[in-house]
Amino acid sequence: MSSGSVRKNYWENIYNLKKLTEVGWYQAKPEMSLQLISSVGLSKTSKIIDVGGGDGMLVDNLLHYGYTNLTVLDVSNKAIDRAKLRLGKKADLVTWICSDVTKFTPKETYDLWHDRACFHFLTEKKEVAAYHKVITKSLKMQGVLVLGTFSKTGPLKCSGLDIQQYDEEDLKQVFSDQFEIIDCVKSVHATPSNSIQNYVFCRFKKIAEQE
C-alpha cells in the first residue's frame, strides 16, 4: 500500500471517530490565518486554496467576510462531506477537492495557498519535495503562500502521527529557491482539551517558476 493510501485511510478513520470540536486543531475562528490572509490585500474574488482544510472553519469565515473564489483540498472524503453538511447551501460556493496534497495536479492557479498544519505531517524528504513542486505549480507568479506548522517548541506528534517541527530558518531553506519570505510570526493554539501547541506561521511570495 502506498504512503498516500495509508495517509488517506488514517485520516478517514480520524474523521469517523472524532467530532469537529474534538480534534486538536479545532478553531471556531482561526484568527491568525484570517489576519495573515487579510493583510495580503487580495480582492474578495481572488483564488484562495485551503490545503488540508478538512472540515475546519476557515472556509466558513472566509465566506462570511465575502471571499467568493474558494477551494478546499483534503485527503479525507469524510472531512469534506462533514464540511459540506455544515455549510448547507453555502457549500455550493466552494470548490472541493479530495486528494493527497503530494499528488495534487492543479487545474488552475491560485493567488493564495493556505496551509495550517498539513505540511508538518510530511516527514520524508521526498514528500517535502513533492509538496514544493505542487505548490510551485499551483501558485501564480507573485502568489502568496501562508504556511503554519508546529514550531521547534511545539508538539512532536499530532493525532498519533509524527510531525516535523520548523522554525523560520528551516522554512526559508525549504522554499527559498522559488519563494521570497514576507514575514514570520509565532502563534499559540489552545486545543479543545486545553493543551498548548506552539506554531510558526510564515508568508512567502512566489518569485520564480519550477525549473
Secondary structure in CASP SS format (residue, H / E / C, confidence):
PFRMAT SS
TARGET T0000
AUTHOR 0000-0000-0000
METHOD secondary structure of the structure
MODEL  1
M C 1.00
S C 1.00
S H 1.00
G H 1.00
S H 1.00
V H 1.00
R H 1.00
K H 1.00
N H 1.00
Y H 1.00
W H 1.00
E H 1.00
N H 1.00
I H 1.00
Y H 1.00
N H 1.00
L H 1.00
K C 1.00
K C 1.00
L H 1.00
T H 1.00
E H 1.00
V C 1.00
G C 1.00
W C 1.00
Y C 1.00
Q C 1.00
A C 1.00
K C 1.00
P C 1.00
E H 1.00
M H 1.00
S H 1.00
L H 1.00
Q H 1.00
L H 1.00
I H 1.00
S H 1.00
S C 1.00
V C 1.00
G C 1.00
L C 1.00
S C 1.00
K C 1.00
T C 1.00
S C 1.00
K C 1.00
I E 1.00
I E 1.00
D E 1.00
V E 1.00
G C 1.00
G C 1.00
G C 1.00
D C 1.00
G C 1.00
M C 1.00
L H 1.00
V H 1.00
D H 1.00
N H 1.00
L H 1.00
L H 1.00
H H 1.00
Y C 1.00
G C 1.00
Y C 1.00
T C 1.00
N C 1.00
L E 1.00
T E 1.00
V E 1.00
L E 1.00
D E 1.00
V C 1.00
S C 1.00
N H 1.00
K H 1.00
A H 1.00
I H 1.00
D H 1.00
R H 1.00
A H 1.00
K H 1.00
L H 1.00
R H 1.00
L H 1.00
G H 1.00
K H 1.00
K H 1.00
A H 1.00
D H 1.00
L H 1.00
V E 1.00
T E 1.00
W E 1.00
I E 1.00
C E 1.00
S C 1.00
D C 1.00
V H 1.00
T H 1.00
K H 1.00
F C 1.00
T C 1.00
P C 1.00
K C 1.00
E C 1.00
T C 1.00
Y E 1.00
D E 1.00
L E 1.00
W E 1.00
H E 1.00
D E 1.00
R E 1.00
A C 1.00
C C 1.00
F H 1.00
H H 1.00
F H 1.00
L C 1.00
T C 1.00
E C 1.00
K H 1.00
K H 1.00
E H 1.00
V H 1.00
A H 1.00
A H 1.00
Y H 1.00
H H 1.00
K H 1.00
V H 1.00
I H 1.00
T H 1.00
K H 1.00
S H 1.00
L E 1.00
K E 1.00
M E 1.00
Q E 1.00
G E 1.00
V E 1.00
L E 1.00
V E 1.00
L E 1.00
G E 1.00
T E 1.00
F E 1.00
S C 1.00
K C 1.00
T C 1.00
G C 1.00
P C 1.00
L C 1.00
K E 1.00
C E 1.00
S C 1.00
G C 1.00
L E 1.00
D E 1.00
I C 1.00
Q C 1.00
Q C 1.00
Y C 1.00
D C 1.00
E H 1.00
E H 1.00
D H 1.00
L H 1.00
K H 1.00
Q H 1.00
V H 1.00
F H 1.00
S C 1.00
D C 1.00
Q C 1.00
F E 1.00
E E 1.00
I E 1.00
I E 1.00
D E 1.00
C E 1.00
V E 1.00
K E 1.00
S E 1.00
V E 1.00
H E 1.00
A E 1.00
T C 1.00
P C 1.00
S C 1.00
N C 1.00
S C 1.00
I E 1.00
Q E 1.00
N E 1.00
Y E 1.00
V E 1.00
F E 1.00
C E 1.00
R E 1.00
F E 1.00
K E 1.00
K E 1.00
I C 1.00
A C 1.00
E C 1.00
Q C 1.00
E C 1.00
END
